Amino acid sequence: MPKPRKSLCADPYCQIIRRLIERRKELGMTQWDLAAAYGEDQSFISRIERFQRRLDVYEYTSFCRILQIDPGEYLRPIWEQSPEPDGSE
């Protein structure tokens, strides 16, 4: 099985971003609200949500805190759906 690629369009990554967008909307937050809480401008959030900018681990955990979700539990369904790596390089 090939290694997962570092891609903005990889399905697990897209699922993570879609879930964060869904949670933001559940809380009634706009991109402006999330950006202000994180200390960035709205275009920063927009680029992430449109898959034009990759979200790193620190940003992910910060967004989870703002969106009142547990980072690990939020990733669990995606991790459980991902295929096991075969260990080859």
C-alpha positions, -999 to 999 in steps of 0.1 A, spaced: 0 0 0 14 34 -9 23 59 19 -3 86 26 7 118 8 9 152 23 -20 166 3 -46 192 9 -70 170 -9 -63 137 9 -97 123 21 -88 120 58 -76 156 59 -107 169 41 -128 150 66 -111 168 95 -116 202 80 -152 195 71 -159 183 106 -143 215 120 -165 236 97 -196 217 108 -187 222 145 -181 260 139 -215 263 123 -231 242 151 -218 268 176 -232 296 154 -197 310 148 -187 327 116 -152 326 101 -148 361 115 -156 348 150 -132 319 148 -105 341 134 -109 367 162 -107 340 188 -76 325 172 -59 359 166 -59 359 129 -80 375 101 -110 360 84 -90 352 52 -68 328 72 -98 307 82 -112 310 47 -80 296 32 -80 266 55 -117 259 49 -112 261 11 -82 237 13 -58 264 2 -38 263 34 -29 233 55 -38 232 91 -9 222 114 -12 202 146 -8 233 169 -35 252 149 -58 221 150 -55 218 188 -61 255 192 -92 254 170 -104 224 190 -101 244 222 -120 273 207 -147 250 192 -149 232 226 -140 197 213 -115 171 224 -88 169 196 -82 132 200 -118 121 202 -126 143 172 -100 125 152 -109 90 164 -136 83 137 -113 93 109 -84 73 124 -106 42 127 -116 45 90 -80 49 78 -63 18 64 -34 3 83 0 11 69 19 -19 55 52 -8 70 71 -7 37 90 23 26 
